[in-house]
């Protein structure tokens, strides 16, 4: 059970990282317009991806701690 959850969390983390890379590439490809709606939307999306990746990282750390506790029990 622990291994299935860990693999799922790693998969979600990979999807979030790919999403971040796509957003970064789209941001570079867009023409520079200060204060545009598209730039504001990209800022919001990038912040959401960062938050999601942070949550997944915390989840992986908690799962690893849980696994270590079960190993040494």
C-alpha positions, 0 to 999 in steps of 0.5 A: 500500500505504501509503495502504491501511494509513493509511486502515485505521488511521484507521478503527480510530482512529475506531471506538475514539473512538466506543467511548470516547464510548459508554462515557462516555455509559453511565457518565453514565447509570448511577446512582452506586454507589461500588465497584459491579461495573459501575463497575469493569467500565467502568473496565477497559473505558475503560482498554482503549479508551485503550490501544487508541487510544494504540497506533493513534496510535503506529501512525499516527505510524510510518506517517507517518514511513515515508511521509515516508522513502519520499517523500524517498528 
